[in-house]
Amino acid sequence: MRSLYKRQLAMMVGIVALSFTLLSTAFMMLSYRYIISEKRDAMERNAGYIAMFASSFYQQLRSEPFQNYVASIALISDSYVIVAAPDGEIIYATDGVNFYAYENSKVPESVVSQVLERGSYAGMTSLGGIFPERRYLASLPITVSLNNLSVTQGLVLVSADASSLAEMWSATATIFFFTAVVVLLIAFVASSLFSAHQARPLNEMAEAARKFGRGEFDVRVTSYEGRCDEISTLAEAFNTMANSLAKVESQRSEFIANVSHELKTPMTTISGFAEGILDGTIPPEREKESLQIVVSETRRLSRLVRRMLDLARLNALTENTVTAQEQFDLTEVVSQVIISLESKITGRNLDVDVQMPDEKLMVWGDPDSITQVCYNLLDNAAKFAAAGTAITVQITKKDGKAYTTIRNLGSTIPKDELPLLFERFHKADYSRSMDREGVGLGLYIVKTILGNLKETITATSEDGVTQFTFTLTLA
């Protein structure tokens, strides 16, 4: 399997190489045309300079000063210059270094006639074999004014061979080639570094995921720091997921430890009393008392298993799943729960102060689940209320919500313990001596039920007054 780094690097280098290939092709074609065009323009200008100068020396075209002037222009422009008579007979020719005489040689009639008729000539020609190969030729007439008439006294022909043009183009192409090589190398290095920079957090995430699979949940991705792009967003989401997984794993370990502890205590008690009865360690007169303890611990085990089953059912609902809801009368549900706990409330010499609307109060929710919520809260209130005090049950309406408050008077819950009340298997130190039957799942189940309904619950405790308030949406 090819890595993302190699694929991205190959793609970027390929794009750069293809771009440079297309660019170089276009550049070569355009530069060649530009060089040819510039050379032609230069030859036409030089022909014009020579023709203009020759018009002042039309009677001295064979003189040494004029020939030296023509030779200097030919040398500077790297051109071949021919001066001919009006009939095409070549007077002399020079490349700037040497002078050439073409005895009995004439410029072809087609060139002469075009210069005389049109005033110029430009094109590729070998001048009837004078040149060994076809060259670009620019020609202008040498004209003088006699008696207000323009008279042609000769011709100027300027040419350049293909080798000079090729050398100019080759020099330009060489510069472009070396520039392209340098740019390609820079692009390759930059692409390599960029691809490695892009792939580093992905590789780190892959390695972290493998470590998660081995149970190492303390690994985090850090190579994205300082970036503000999609990969940094992905890395942050990955770390958020890692934190959630670590928290879930911690909760799972804690859950198993707590369950083991909660199961171990009653099972040890049951086993101890059963063995004591069997081996006669416990005297006959205490067997009934011991069996009552066994029954009590068995019931505690049953409650623990039942609560754990409820917990498993609630946790089966995903975070984005809302419990099926229907309209029901909240006052009726609360009243039924109070009646079901009447014996426990009266047994502890408690009163109940009910502050509810006289008419029906319809809300959205799951009646069975809300019944369990109210039961758990009222059961806790009765369990931890001081004997002879009153439990307050209050229902109010505000901003489309029904607020149910259950308040009792007893021990004050420390502020640092309030956030922990809704954790699994949490039992405050002050309550352990008062609640030997509880397993620490009641309030967690309450919070989970309300969370699945997208509702909230809050807890406060000051000066011995503890209250729980949860919300439901009005129908």
Secondary structure per residue as TSV (DSSP state, phi and psi in degrees):
chain	resnum	aa	ss	phi	psi
A	1	M	-	360.0	126.6
A	2	R	-	-77.5	138.2
A	3	S	-	-75.7	159.7
A	4	L	H	-60.4	-37.5
A	5	Y	H	-59.0	-47.6
A	6	K	H	-67.5	-41.5
A	7	R	H	-64.5	-44.3
A	8	Q	H	-67.6	-40.0
A	9	L	H	-63.8	-45.4
A	10	A	H	-62.5	-40.4
A	11	M	H	-64.6	-46.2
A	12	M	H	-67.3	-42.3
A	13	V	H	-65.0	-40.0
A	14	G	H	-62.2	-42.9
A	15	I	H	-63.3	-44.3
A	16	V	H	-64.0	-44.1
A	17	A	H	-63.6	-44.0
A	18	L	H	-63.6	-41.3
A	19	S	H	-62.1	-42.6
A	20	F	H	-69.6	-33.7
A	21	T	H	-62.9	-48.8
A	22	L	H	-63.9	-42.4
A	23	L	H	-65.2	-42.1
A	24	S	H	-66.0	-39.0
A	25	T	H	-61.1	-47.7
A	26	A	H	-63.9	-40.3
A	27	F	H	-64.5	-43.9
A	28	M	H	-60.5	-44.2
A	29	M	H	-65.7	-46.6
A	30	L	H	-68.3	-39.9
A	31	S	H	-66.5	-37.5
A	32	Y	H	-63.0	-45.4
A	33	R	H	-64.0	-38.8
A	34	Y	H	-65.5	-43.1
A	35	I	H	-64.0	-44.5
A	36	I	H	-60.6	-44.9
A	37	S	H	-63.5	-43.8
A	38	E	H	-63.9	-41.1
A	39	K	H	-64.6	-41.1
A	40	R	H	-64.3	-43.9
A	41	D	H	-61.8	-40.5
A	42	A	H	-64.4	-41.3
A	43	M	H	-65.7	-38.4
A	44	E	H	-67.4	-37.8
A	45	R	H	-66.1	-43.3
A	46	N	H	-63.0	-40.2
A	47	A	H	-60.8	-38.1
A	48	G	H	-66.8	-41.5
A	49	Y	H	-61.2	-46.5
A	50	I	H	-64.6	-43.5
A	51	A	H	-62.7	-40.5
A	52	M	H	-66.8	-41.5
A	53	F	H	-68.2	-39.0
A	54	A	H	-67.3	-27.2
A	55	S	T	-64.7	-23.0
A	56	S	T	-86.2	-18.5
A	57	F	S	-120.4	35.5
A	58	Y	G	-63.9	-22.8
A	59	Q	G	-89.8	-4.7
A	60	Q	G	-126.5	37.2
A	61	L	T	-64.7	-21.7
A	62	R	T	-96.7	4.5
A	63	S	S	-74.2	154.9
A	64	E	H	-66.3	-41.9
A	65	P	H	-58.8	-42.9
A	66	F	H	-65.9	-41.7
A	67	Q	H	-64.0	-37.8
A	68	N	H	-65.1	-38.5
A	69	Y	H	-61.9	-46.0
A	70	V	H	-63.1	-39.6
A	71	A	H	-64.6	-38.4
A	72	S	H	-65.4	-39.9
A	73	I	H	-64.9	-41.2
A	74	A	H	-63.0	-39.8
A	75	L	H	-68.3	-45.0
A	76	I	H	-64.8	-41.6
A	77	S	H	-90.5	0.7
A	78	D	T	53.9	49.0
A	79	S	-	-125.3	171.4
A	80	Y	E	-115.0	122.2
A	81	V	E	-114.7	133.3
A	82	I	E	-123.3	133.5
A	83	V	E	-113.1	126.8
A	84	A	E	-129.7	157.6
A	85	A	-	-75.1	167.5
A	86	P	T	-59.0	-25.0
A	87	D	T	-87.1	-0.1
A	88	G	S	99.6	-5.3
A	89	E	B	-68.6	131.4
A	90	I	E	-78.1	124.1
A	91	I	E	-82.1	-50.1
A	92	Y	E	-165.3	167.6
A	93	A	E	-142.8	149.8
A	94	T	E	-150.6	149.4
A	95	D	-	-107.8	10.4
A	96	G	S	99.9	-17.8
A	97	V	S	-115.0	-47.2
A	98	N	-	-117.4	154.7
A	99	F	E	-109.3	139.6
A	100	Y	E	-122.5	136.5
A	101	A	-	-109.0	127.5
A	102	Y	-	-110.7	83.7
A	103	E	T	-65.5	135.5
A	104	N	T	60.2	18.3
A	105	S	-	-102.4	140.9
A	106	K	B	-133.8	151.9
A	107	V	-	-71.2	136.2
A	108	P	-	-53.0	144.8
A	109	E	H	-59.3	-34.2
A	110	S	H	-63.1	-36.9
A	111	V	H	-73.2	-45.6
A	112	V	H	-60.4	-48.0
A	113	S	H	-62.2	-37.7
A	114	Q	H	-68.1	-38.9
A	115	V	H	-65.8	-43.5
A	116	L	H	-69.9	-36.9
A	117	E	H	-82.9	-42.6
A	118	R	H	-101.1	-13.7
A	119	G	S	88.2	0.4
A	120	S	-	-169.2	165.5
A	121	Y	E	-145.6	139.1
A	122	A	E	-149.0	126.6
A	123	G	E	169.0	177.2
A	124	M	E	-91.7	129.9
A	125	T	E	-162.3	158.1
A	126	S	-	-104.4	6.1
A	127	L	T	54.4	47.4
A	128	G	T	65.6	28.8
A	129	G	T	98.6	-1.8
A	130	I	T	-64.3	-41.6
A	131	F	S	-91.3	142.5
A	132	P	S	-69.2	-17.6
A	133	E	S	-145.1	167.8
A	134	R	-	-69.6	133.0
A	135	R	E	-130.3	161.1
A	136	Y	E	-80.5	131.9
A	137	L	E	-127.5	133.5
A	138	A	E	-121.3	130.5
A	139	S	E	-136.4	140.0
A	140	L	E	-135.6	153.0
A	141	P	E	-82.2	152.4
A	142	I	E	-96.3	110.4
A	143	T	E	-117.3	145.7
A	144	V	E	-130.9	159.2
A	145	S	E	-102.4	116.7
A	146	L	E	-124.5	120.1
A	147	N	T	52.7	45.0
A	148	N	T	62.8	20.9
A	149	L	E	-119.7	142.4
A	150	S	E	-88.6	118.5
A	151	V	E	-118.8	132.5
A	152	T	E	-84.0	122.8
A	153	Q	E	-105.9	-6.3
A	154	G	E	170.4	-173.7
A	155	L	E	-130.4	145.6
A	156	V	E	-116.6	126.0
A	157	L	E	-122.6	125.5
A	158	V	E	-119.7	129.7
A	159	S	E	-138.2	164.1
A	160	A	E	-140.6	138.0
A	161	D	-	-79.9	165.7
A	162	A	H	-66.6	-28.1
A	163	S	H	-64.1	-37.4
A	164	S	H	-67.0	-39.7
A	165	L	H	-65.7	-40.8
A	166	A	H	-64.4	-36.9
A	167	E	H	-64.6	-41.9
A	168	M	H	-62.7	-45.3
A	169	W	H	-66.7	-38.1
A	170	S	H	-64.1	-39.6
A	171	A	H	-63.4	-43.2
A	172	T	H	-64.5	-43.7
A	173	A	H	-64.2	-37.0
A	174	T	H	-63.7	-44.4
A	175	I	H	-60.2	-44.2
A	176	F	H	-64.3	-40.5
A	177	F	H	-62.0	-49.0
A	178	F	H	-66.1	-35.8
A	179	T	H	-63.3	-42.6
A	180	A	H	-63.5	-40.0
A	181	V	H	-62.7	-44.3
A	182	V	H	-62.8	-44.8
A	183	V	H	-64.1	-40.5
A	184	L	H	-62.5	-41.2
A	185	L	H	-63.7	-43.5
A	186	I	H	-62.4	-43.0
A	187	A	H	-63.6	-38.4
A	188	F	H	-64.4	-46.2
A	189	V	H	-64.1	-45.2
A	190	A	H	-62.9	-41.7
A	191	S	H	-64.3	-39.9
A	192	S	H	-63.1	-45.5
A	193	L	H	-65.6	-41.7
A	194	F	H	-65.5	-43.6
A	195	S	H	-63.6	-41.0
A	196	A	H	-64.5	-38.9
A	197	H	H	-64.6	-38.2
A	198	Q	H	-70.9	-38.5
A	199	A	H	-81.9	-20.8
A	200	R	H	-57.6	-52.2
A	201	P	H	-64.9	-30.5
A	202	L	H	-67.6	-42.9
A	203	N	H	-63.8	-38.4
A	204	E	H	-65.7	-39.2
A	205	M	H	-65.1	-39.9
A	206	A	H	-62.8	-43.2
A	207	E	H	-65.8	-39.5
A	208	A	H	-63.7	-39.7
A	209	A	H	-63.3	-39.1
A	210	R	H	-64.4	-38.1
A	211	K	H	-68.1	-35.2
A	212	F	H	-58.9	-40.9
A	213	G	H	-63.0	-24.9
A	214	R	T	-92.6	4.5
A	215	G	T	90.8	10.2
A	216	E	-	-94.0	98.6
A	217	F	T	-99.2	10.3
A	218	D	T	-97.8	5.8
A	219	V	-	-83.4	138.4
A	220	R	-	-135.7	154.0
A	221	V	-	-87.1	127.5
A	222	T	-	-122.5	-13.0
A	223	S	T	-71.8	-7.1
A	224	Y	T	-87.3	-7.2
A	225	E	T	-60.6	136.1
A	226	G	T	91.1	-4.1
A	227	R	-	-100.8	152.8
A	228	C	-	-135.3	70.6
A	229	D	S	-145.9	-172.1
A	230	E	H	-63.4	-34.8
A	231	I	H	-66.9	-38.7
A	232	S	H	-64.7	-37.3
A	233	T	H	-63.3	-42.9
A	234	L	H	-63.0	-42.6
A	235	A	H	-64.8	-40.8
A	236	E	H	-63.7	-42.0
A	237	A	H	-63.6	-38.0
A	238	F	H	-62.8	-44.0
A	239	N	H	-65.8	-36.8
A	240	T	H	-62.5	-43.3
A	241	M	H	-62.1	-40.8
A	242	A	H	-62.9	-40.7
A	243	N	H	-62.8	-40.9
A	244	S	H	-64.9	-43.1
A	245	L	H	-63.1	-41.7
A	246	A	H	-63.4	-39.7
A	247	K	H	-66.1	-43.0
A	248	V	H	-62.5	-42.4
A	249	E	H	-63.7	-41.0
A	250	S	H	-63.5	-42.9
A	251	Q	H	-65.2	-37.4
A	252	R	H	-64.0	-45.7
A	253	S	H	-62.7	-42.8
A	254	E	H	-64.8	-39.4
A	255	F	H	-61.7	-46.6
A	256	I	H	-62.7	-42.3
A	257	A	H	-63.3	-43.1
A	258	N	H	-66.8	-43.1
A	259	V	H	-61.8	-43.0
A	260	S	H	-60.6	-42.0
A	261	H	H	-66.2	-44.9
A	262	E	H	-65.2	-33.8
A	263	L	H	-77.4	-34.7
A	264	K	H	-65.4	-41.9
A	265	T	H	-61.4	-54.8
A	266	P	H	-66.9	-34.9
A	267	M	H	-67.4	-37.5
A	268	T	H	-64.1	-41.5
A	269	T	H	-63.2	-47.9
A	270	I	H	-60.3	-46.5
A	271	S	H	-62.4	-41.3
A	272	G	H	-64.4	-45.9
A	273	F	H	-69.3	-38.8
A	274	A	H	-63.1	-44.9
A	275	E	H	-65.5	-36.9
A	276	G	H	-63.4	-38.6
A	277	I	H	-68.9	-41.4
A	278	L	H	-67.8	-42.4
A	279	D	T	-91.2	4.2
A	280	G	T	81.1	6.0
A	281	T	-	-61.5	-38.8
A	282	I	S	-87.9	124.7
A	283	P	-	-65.6	155.6
A	284	P	G	-56.6	-36.4
A	285	E	G	-68.9	-14.6
A	286	R	G	-107.4	4.0
A	287	E	H	-64.5	-41.1
A	288	K	H	-63.0	-43.4
A	289	E	H	-61.6	-41.5
A	290	S	H	-66.0	-40.3
A	291	L	H	-65.4	-34.1
A	292	Q	H	-64.1	-38.7
A	293	I	H	-65.7	-40.3
A	294	V	H	-61.0	-44.5
A	295	V	H	-62.4	-42.5
A	296	S	H	-61.3	-44.8
A	297	E	H	-68.8	-33.4
A	298	T	H	-64.3	-42.9
A	299	R	H	-63.8	-37.3
A	300	R	H	-63.0	-42.6
A	301	L	H	-59.9	-41.3
A	302	S	H	-62.6	-43.7
A	303	R	H	-63.6	-40.6
A	304	L	H	-61.4	-45.6
A	305	V	H	-63.5	-42.1
A	306	R	H	-63.1	-43.7
A	307	R	H	-63.9	-38.7
A	308	M	H	-66.7	-35.6
A	309	L	H	-66.3	-42.2
A	310	D	H	-60.4	-42.1
A	311	L	H	-63.8	-42.5
A	312	A	H	-63.4	-39.1
A	313	R	H	-65.0	-41.3
A	314	L	H	-68.7	-40.5
A	315	N	H	-70.3	-16.8
A	316	A	T	-68.0	-22.2
A	317	L	S	-76.5	128.9
A	318	T	-	-73.4	166.5
A	319	E	T	-62.0	-32.1
A	320	N	T	-93.6	4.6
A	321	T	-	-96.9	129.1
A	322	V	-	-102.0	133.9
A	323	T	-	-59.5	142.3
A	324	A	-	-56.7	131.8
A	325	Q	-	-119.3	154.4
A	326	E	E	-149.2	167.6
A	327	Q	E	-84.1	137.9
A	328	F	E	-154.1	165.2
A	329	D	E	-88.2	112.8
A	330	L	H	-66.2	-37.3
A	331	T	H	-63.6	-35.6
A	332	E	H	-67.6	-42.4
A	333	V	H	-61.7	-46.5
A	334	V	H	-63.1	-41.2
A	335	S	H	-62.2	-43.0
A	336	Q	H	-63.8	-37.7
A	337	V	H	-66.6	-41.7
A	338	I	H	-60.4	-42.8
A	339	I	H	-63.7	-41.2
A	340	S	H	-66.0	-24.9
A	341	L	T	-101.7	12.2
A	342	E	H	-59.1	-44.1
A	343	S	H	-63.7	-39.8
A	344	K	H	-68.0	-39.3
A	345	I	H	-66.8	-47.4
A	346	T	H	-69.3	-31.2
A	347	G	H	-62.3	-27.9
A	348	R	T	-100.7	13.6
A	349	N	T	58.3	45.4
A	350	L	-	-107.0	150.8
A	351	D	E	-106.0	160.2
A	352	V	E	-123.4	120.4
A	353	D	E	-100.7	104.5
A	354	V	E	-96.8	122.7
A	355	Q	E	-123.2	84.5
A	356	M	-	-129.6	155.2
A	357	P	-	-61.9	147.5
A	358	D	S	-70.9	-33.5
A	359	E	S	-86.4	171.4
A	360	K	-	-65.1	145.0
A	361	L	-	-121.6	98.0
A	362	M	E	-83.1	131.4
A	363	V	E	-134.2	167.8
A	364	W	E	-97.5	137.0
A	365	G	E	162.5	-170.8
A	366	D	-	-104.1	111.5
A	367	P	H	-54.6	-43.1
A	368	D	H	-63.8	-43.1
A	369	S	H	-66.4	-42.2
A	370	I	H	-67.4	-33.1
A	371	T	H	-59.8	-43.1
A	372	Q	H	-65.5	-38.7
A	373	V	H	-59.9	-51.2
A	374	C	H	-62.9	-39.3
A	375	Y	H	-63.2	-47.3
A	376	N	H	-62.1	-43.1
A	377	L	H	-67.8	-44.9
A	378	L	H	-67.4	-37.0
A	379	D	H	-62.8	-43.7
A	380	N	H	-63.9	-42.1
A	381	A	H	-60.8	-43.1
A	382	A	H	-68.9	-34.4
A	383	K	H	-69.1	-38.9
A	384	F	H	-105.9	1.6
A	385	A	B	-73.8	146.6
A	386	A	-	-68.7	138.7
A	387	A	T	-57.8	138.4
A	388	G	T	84.3	3.0
A	389	T	-	-98.0	-174.7
A	390	A	E	-119.2	145.2
A	391	I	E	-100.0	130.2
A	392	T	E	-103.0	128.6
A	393	V	E	-118.5	116.0
A	394	Q	E	-128.7	134.8
A	395	I	E	-124.2	125.4
A	396	T	E	-130.4	165.3
A	397	K	E	-121.4	140.3
A	398	K	E	-165.3	128.7
A	399	D	T	52.0	45.7
A	400	G	T	76.5	11.0
A	401	K	E	-124.2	149.4
A	402	A	E	-103.6	125.6
A	403	Y	E	-106.7	117.9
A	404	T	E	-106.5	120.1
A	405	T	E	-116.7	130.7
A	406	I	E	-120.5	118.6
A	407	R	E	-125.7	139.0
A	408	N	E	-137.8	168.7
A	409	L	E	-117.0	121.1
A	410	G	B	-169.5	-140.0
A	411	S	-	-75.2	144.4
A	412	T	-	-79.7	131.2
A	413	I	-	-83.1	126.4
A	414	P	-	-56.5	145.3
A	415	K	G	-60.3	-36.0
A	416	D	G	-71.9	-12.5
A	417	E	G	-93.5	-18.5
A	418	L	G	-57.5	-45.9
A	419	P	G	-65.0	-19.2
A	420	L	G	-90.4	-7.0
A	421	L	T	-60.3	-31.5
A	422	F	T	-96.0	11.0
A	423	E	S	-83.4	153.9
A	424	R	T	-65.3	135.4
A	425	F	T	62.1	18.7
A	426	H	-	-83.2	127.5
A	427	K	-	-134.0	117.7
A	428	A	-	-63.6	151.2
A	429	D	H	-59.0	-38.4
A	430	Y	H	-67.6	-21.2
A	431	S	H	-95.4	-11.2
A	432	R	H	-64.6	-37.2
A	433	S	T	-76.5	-21.5
A	434	M	T	-92.6	-22.0
A	435	D	-	-130.4	79.6
A	436	R	S	-81.1	-15.3
A	437	E	S	-91.5	-21.1
A	438	G	-	-71.8	158.7
A	439	V	-	-120.4	2.0
A	440	G	S	78.2	24.8
A	441	L	-	-115.0	-11.6
A	442	G	H	-59.7	-52.6
A	443	L	H	-70.6	-31.1
A	444	Y	H	-63.8	-41.5
A	445	I	H	-64.5	-39.9
A	446	V	H	-58.8	-49.3
A	447	K	H	-64.4	-38.7
A	448	T	H	-65.5	-43.0
A	449	I	H	-60.7	-48.9
A	450	L	H	-66.9	-34.8
A	451	G	H	-64.0	-39.6
A	452	N	H	-67.0	-23.6
A	453	L	T	-90.4	2.3
A	454	K	T	62.4	35.5
A	455	E	-	-114.9	173.5
A	456	T	-	-125.3	161.1
A	457	I	E	-142.1	139.4
A	458	T	E	-127.4	156.3
A	459	A	E	-134.5	137.0
A	460	T	E	-135.0	153.8
A	461	S	E	-153.6	113.3
A	462	E	E	-143.1	135.7
A	463	D	T	51.9	38.9
A	464	G	T	83.9	-7.8
A	465	V	E	-96.6	115.4
A	466	T	E	-114.6	131.9
A	467	Q	E	-139.7	146.4
A	468	F	E	-118.5	133.4
A	469	T	E	-129.3	126.1
A	470	F	E	-124.4	159.0
A	471	T	E	-111.9	153.8
A	472	L	E	-142.5	148.4
A	473	T	E	-81.1	131.4
A	474	L	B	-68.7	142.5
A	475	A	-	-83.5	360.0
